[in-house]
Amino acid sequence: MRIDIISVVPELLESPLSYSIPGRAVKKGLVEIHVHNLREYGLGPRQNVDDYSYGGDAGMVMMVEPVFRIIEDLKKERDYDEVIYMAPDGEILDQGIANELSLKENIIILCGHYKGIDERIREHLVTREISVGDYVVSGGEIPAALLADSIIRLIPGVLTDETSALSDSFQDGLVSPPVYTRPVEFNGWKVPDVLLSGNPKLIREWQDAQALERTRERRPGLLHD
């Protein structure tokens, strides 16, 4: 899989995608991550990528021409399954979207900045818009890193135990049950007896019940969905 990320602040993406699971996936050759500096396609001697908005609203807007040029150059080299814009008003990222995108071969992620991007980019260049929540951050770089990480960990071979991703929260529409490790007792706090029973059927029933109860308490909207 190949992920190309377009940003005006590429430095923000260096650390999140160079270490831990994404970094190991790159080293294994299971994914390619390429971060592109949009300013290299900027206009004029100052390599401008933004301008004032028509209508007089406050804030600068990313211009259509630099974005068009970089996407066109990328598309000359390969076909892309999706051109994704990290948009505050896009569809909310969930596990189903991550699962779907992990099956793609090549994707582009466009990070917005300033007041946003020229609407013509959204109309003619972007194929999908994804949000990480109903709030606004300084730019699309951190949301892009979140999206990339959620995708990469699902690629076969990335995780040491491939079944781990299948038991993550939200894979079955519920949050995960509580988990414990050694020691069995600490400070008077004990691991539930059922987890020490060695009975896979009883353990699974307990985990299912706990996941359902936690979902009711913490994320009831998932049950309605």
N, C-alpha and C positions, 0 to 999 in steps of 0.2 A: 504494500500500500504506500501511496505517496500523498503527503499533505503539504500544500503550498499555502503559506500565510502571508498576506499582504498587510503591511503596517507602516505607519509614519514614525513609530517608536519601537523598532525591532529589538532594542536592548531589553525591553520588558519581557521578552519571550525567551531569552537565552537560558536563564536559570530554570524556569519551570519545566522546560522540555529537554534539558540536558542531563537531568539526574533521575534517580529512582526508576520507576517502571518505564516511562517514555525513553529515558536515556539508554536503558538496557535493551529496549526493543530496537533502537537505532543501531546499537553495537552488534546485535544479533543479525542485523540485516532484514528484520521483519517489517520495518517501516522506514520511509525516508521523510524527514521533516525539513523543509526549506523555507526560511523566513526571508522575505523580500522587502527591501526598503523602498517605499513608494516614492521617496524624494529623488531617487535615481531617475524617475520618469517625470519629475517636476518641470515646470515651464519657466523659461527665462533664466537669467544668470543666477537668480536666487533659488532656482528649482522649486518654485511655488507649487503647492498641492491644494491650497485652499484660497477662498476669496469670500467677500461679503455676500450676503444673501440678497436676492431680489425681494423687494417688499419692505426692506429696512429693518428686519428683525435683528436682535442682538446675536452676536456669535458668528464665527466663521464656518463655512461649509466646504467640505472636500469636493473638488472639481471633478467633472466627468472625464475630461481628457486624459489625465495621468492614469486613472484607474482603467479606462478603456485600453490604453496602450500597453499596460503591463499584463492585463488579462489576455489581450490579443497575442502578445509575445509568448506567453505560457501555452496558449492553445495551439500555437504553431508547432510545438514540440510533442504534444500528446493530447489525447481526448480526456476530458474531465466529466465525471459523473454528476458533480454538483459544484456550483459556485455559491458559497454560503456567506451571507452577510450577518454579522452579529448585531442584531437590532433589538432595542428595548421593547418594541412592539411585535417582535416575531413570535413564532410558536414556542412555547416554553419547553426547554430541553428536559427530556425525561429518559428513562432507561430504554424505552422502546425506540426512540430516535437514535440513541447511541448504538443499540443493537443493529438497527437498519444501516447506519452509516459505516459500521465496522465491516460490512460486506462489500463496500465500494472499493474501487481500485485507485482512483485519483480524485482528490477534492481540493478546491481552493477555498480558503477562509479569508474573507475581507474584514479587517478591523476598522470600524468607524472611529472618528475622533472629532474634536471640536463640537460643533452644533449638530453634526450628522453629515450625510452624503447627499450629493445632488440626486434628486428623485429619478432622474433618467438612468442612473446606474441601477437602481432597484427595478425599474421597469424593463430594461433591455439587457442587462448583463447578469443579474443575480437570478439564480434558480430557486433559492430557498433562503428563508430568513429565520434565525433562531435566537431566542432570548434565554438568559440564564435566570431571569426573575423580574419582577415588577419593580425595578429600581434603576437608577442611572448611575453609571460609573464614568471615570474620566475618559475611557477609551475602550475599544473592543479587544485589547490585547489579553487582559486577564480572562474575560469570557472565552476567547479563542483557545487559551491554554486549557481551560476547564473542558471545553468541547473535545479538544484533541486528546486529552488524557482519558476522558470517558470512552472514547473510541478505541484508542491504542490498546488499553488493557484487555479488550475483548478479542483481539487478534490471536488466533491459535499460535501457541508457542511463546507468547509474551510472558504469561504468568507461569511460574514453576509448576503449580498445581492448576491445571486448566479448569478443574471443576470448581475452583474457588469463585470465579466470576459468575458461575451459574447459581450460586447461593447468595449472591449479594442482595442487599435491599432492593426492592422494586422489580426484581426479575420475575417474580410471581405475583406482582401487584400488591405485595405486602412489605412492611419494613422487616428487617431481620430480627430474629429472637436474640436474647442476651447470650453472650459468650463468656467463658471462663477459662483460666489456665492455672498452672501451679502457683502457689501451694493450694491444697484442698481447703485449708483454713488459714485465715490471716486476721489478726486483731479481733477474733471472734466471728468474723464474717465467713460463712461457709458456702462452698459450691453445692448446688442442689443435688440431693441424693440420686435423682434419676440419671444425671449425667455420669455418675460413677457406677451405674448398675451393670453396664456392659450389654444391655438389652437394646439393640438397634430400633426395634419397633416402638418400645416405650419412649426412647429418646426422641424419635421422630415425631411421635404424637405430642410430646411435651413441647418440642420446638414449634410445631405447627400452631398449637394452642397459644403459645407465648407470642408468636408473630401476629396472630389475629388480634389478640388482646392489645398488643402495643399499637397496632394500626388503628384500632378503635379509639385508643386514648390519644395518640399523637398525630395521626394523619387520617382522620375519618373520611376525608374527601376521597381517598383512594378506594374505599369500599363503595362509595356512591358511583365512582367512575367504572 
